[in-house]
């Protein structure tokens, strides 16, 4: 059964953030190619969530598995 996008957004993915000269770059470690760029720190959170939502939606539409964060325990 396919899990909803919000399920994946609630998981503790590791987000790598780098401050660059012109802004902030972020990449989600366990979601290959899921990345974004923001001009300011304040914009970064919304930009990351938008990038993750779009990445997950496309994967689900294409019938691909969504990797869950490495080390997550299931009960």
MIDOSE-1310 file (N, C-alpha, C; in nm, 2 decimals, decimal comma, always signed):
residues 75
xxxx	+0,08/-0,12/+0,00/+0,00/+0,00/+0,00/+0,09/+0,12/+0,00; +0,05/+0,22/-0,08/+0,13/+0,34/-0,10/+0,10/+0,43/+0,02; +0,21/+0,49/+0,08/+0,20/+0,58/+0,19/+0,18/+0,72/+0,13; +0,11/+0,81/+0,20/+0,09/+0,95/+0,15/+0,22/+1,03/+0,17
xxxx	+0,22/+1,14/+0,09/+0,34/+1,23/+0,09/+0,37/+1,28/+0,23; +0,26/+1,32/+0,31/+0,28/+1,37/+0,44/+0,35/+1,27/+0,54; +0,33/+1,14/+0,51/+0,40/+1,04/+0,59/+0,55/+1,06/+0,58; +0,60/+1,07/+0,45/+0,74/+1,08/+0,43/+0,79/+1,22/+0,48
xxxx	+0,71/+1,32/+0,46/+0,76/+1,45/+0,51/+0,77/+1,46/+0,67; +0,71/+1,36/+0,73/+0,72/+1,36/+0,88/+0,84/+1,28/+0,93; +0,91/+1,21/+0,84/+1,02/+1,13/+0,88/+1,15/+1,22/+0,90; +1,24/+1,18/+0,98/+1,36/+1,26/+1,02/+1,47/+1,24/+0,92
xxxx	+1,45/+1,29/+0,80/+1,55/+1,29/+0,70/+1,67/+1,39/+0,74; +1,79/+1,35/+0,71/+1,90/+1,44/+0,73/+1,91/+1,54/+0,61; +1,92/+1,66/+0,65/+1,93/+1,77/+0,55/+2,07/+1,83/+0,56; +2,14/+1,83/+0,46/+2,28/+1,89/+0,46/+2,26/+2,04/+0,41
xxxx	+2,31/+2,13/+0,49/+2,29/+2,27/+0,46/+2,43/+2,33/+0,44; +2,45/+2,41/+0,34/+2,58/+2,48/+0,32/+2,55/+2,63/+0,29; +2,62/+2,71/+0,37/+2,61/+2,86/+0,34/+2,71/+2,89/+0,23; +2,66/+2,95/+0,13/+2,74/+3,00/+0,02/+2,74/+3,15/+0,01
xxxx	+2,82/+3,20/-0,07/+2,84/+3,35/-0,08/+2,70/+3,42/-0,10; +2,62/+3,36/-0,19/+2,49/+3,43/-0,23/+2,37/+3,37/-0,16; +2,38/+3,28/-0,07/+2,26/+3,22/-0,01/+2,29/+3,09/+0,06; +2,19/+3,00/+0,06/+2,19/+2,87/+0,13/+2,16/+2,76/+0,04
xxxx	+2,23/+2,65/+0,04/+2,21/+2,53/-0,04/+2,17/+2,42/+0,05; +2,07/+2,34/+0,02/+2,03/+2,23/+0,10/+2,01/+2,11/+0,02; +2,05/+1,99/+0,07/+2,02/+1,86/+0,00/+1,98/+1,76/+0,10; +1,88/+1,68/+0,06/+1,83/+1,58/+0,15/+1,91/+1,45/+0,13
xxxx	+1,97/+1,40/+0,23/+2,07/+1,30/+0,22/+2,01/+1,17/+0,16; +1,90/+1,12/+0,20/+1,84/+0,99/+0,15/+1,75/+1,01/+0,03; +1,74/+1,13/-0,02/+1,65/+1,15/-0,14/+1,74/+1,20/-0,25; +1,80/+1,11/-0,33/+1,90/+1,15/-0,43/+1,84/+1,26/-0,53
xxxx	+1,91/+1,37/-0,54/+1,87/+1,47/-0,63/+1,77/+1,57/-0,57; +1,73/+1,55/-0,45/+1,64/+1,64/-0,38/+1,72/+1,75/-0,32; +1,71/+1,87/-0,38/+1,79/+1,98/-0,33/+1,72/+2,11/-0,36; +1,77/+2,22/-0,29/+1,71/+2,35/-0,32/+1,81/+2,45/-0,28
xxxx	+1,78/+2,58/-0,32/+1,87/+2,69/-0,29/+1,78/+2,81/-0,25; +1,82/+2,88/-0,14/+1,74/+2,99/-0,09/+1,84/+3,11/-0,08; +1,78/+3,23/-0,10/+1,86/+3,35/-0,08/+1,89/+3,38/+0,06; +1,80/+3,35/+0,15/+1,81/+3,37/+0,29/+1,78/+3,25/+0,38
xxxx	+1,84/+3,25/+0,50/+1,81/+3,14/+0,60/+1,66/+3,13/+0,62; +1,59/+3,24/+0,64/+1,45/+3,24/+0,67/+1,37/+3,17/+0,56; +1,41/+3,18/+0,44/+1,34/+3,11/+0,32/+1,37/+2,96/+0,31; +1,48/+2,92/+0,37/+1,53/+2,79/+0,35/+1,43/+2,68/+0,39
xxxx	+1,37/+2,69/+0,51/+1,28/+2,58/+0,56/+1,17/+2,55/+0,46; +1,10/+2,66/+0,42/+0,99/+2,64/+0,32/+1,04/+2,59/+0,19; +1,16/+2,63/+0,15/+1,21/+2,58/+0,02/+1,25/+2,43/+0,03; +1,30/+2,39/+0,14/+1,33/+2,25/+0,16/+1,20/+2,16/+0,16
xxxx	+1,10/+2,21/+0,23/+0,98/+2,13/+0,24/+0,92/+2,12/+0,10; +0,92/+2,23/+0,02/+0,87/+2,23/-0,11/+0,94/+2,14/-0,20; +1,07/+2,14/-0,19/+1,16/+2,05/-0,28/+1,13/+1,90/-0,24; +1,12/+1,87/-0,11/+1,09/+1,74/-0,07/+0,95/+1,69/-0,12
xxxx	+0,85/+1,78/-0,10/+0,72/+1,74/-0,14/+0,71/+1,71/-0,29; +0,77/+1,80/-0,37/+0,78/+1,78/-0,52/+0,85/+1,65/-0,55; +0,97/+1,63/-0,49/+1,05/+1,51/-0,52/+0,97/+1,38/-0,49; +0,90/+1,38/-0,37/+0,83/+1,26/-0,33/+0,71/+1,24/-0,42
xxxx	+0,63/+1,35/-0,45/+0,52/+1,33/-0,54/+0,56/+1,27/-0,68; +0,66/+1,32/-0,73/+0,71/+1,27/-0,86/+0,74/+1,12/-0,85; +0,82/+1,08/-0,75/+0,85/+0,94/-0,73/+0,73/+0,85/-0,72; +0,63/+0,90/-0,64/+0,51/+0,82/-0,62/+0,43/+0,81/-0,75
xxxx	+0,42/+0,92/-0,83/+0,35/+0,92/-0,96/+0,42/+0,82/-1,05; +0,55/+0,81/-1,05/+0,62/+0,72/-1,13/+0,63/+0,58/-1,08; +0,57/+0,55/-0,96/+0,56/+0,42/-0,91/+0,69/+0,37/-0,85; +0,78/+0,47/-0,81/+0,91/+0,44/-0,75/+0,90/+0,43/-0,60
xxxx	+0,98/+0,36/-0,54/+0,99/+0,35/-0,39/+1,06/+0,48/-0,34; +1,01/+0,52/-0,22/+1,07/+0,64/-0,15/+1,16/+0,58/-0,04; +1,29/+0,61/-0,05/+1,37/+0,57/+0,06/+1,34/+0,64/+0,19; +1,34/+0,56/+0,30/+1,32/+0,62/+0,43/+1,46/+0,65/+0,49
xxxx	+1,46/+0,74/+0,58/+1,59/+0,78/+0,64/+1,67/+0,65/+0,69; +1,80/+0,65/+0,67/+1,88/+0,54/+0,71/+1,88/+0,54/+0,87; +1,86/+0,42/+0,92/+1,86/+0,41/+1,06/+1,73/+0,42/+1,13; +1,62/+0,45/+1,05/+1,49/+0,46/+1,12/+1,44/+0,33/+1,16
xxx	+1,38/+0,32/+1,28/+1,33/+0,20/+1,33/+1,18/+0,19/+1,31; +1,13/+0,08/+1,27/+0,98/+0,06/+1,25/+0,93/-0,03/+1,37; +0,82/+0,00/+1,42/+0,76/-0,08/+1,52/+0,66/-0,17/+1,46
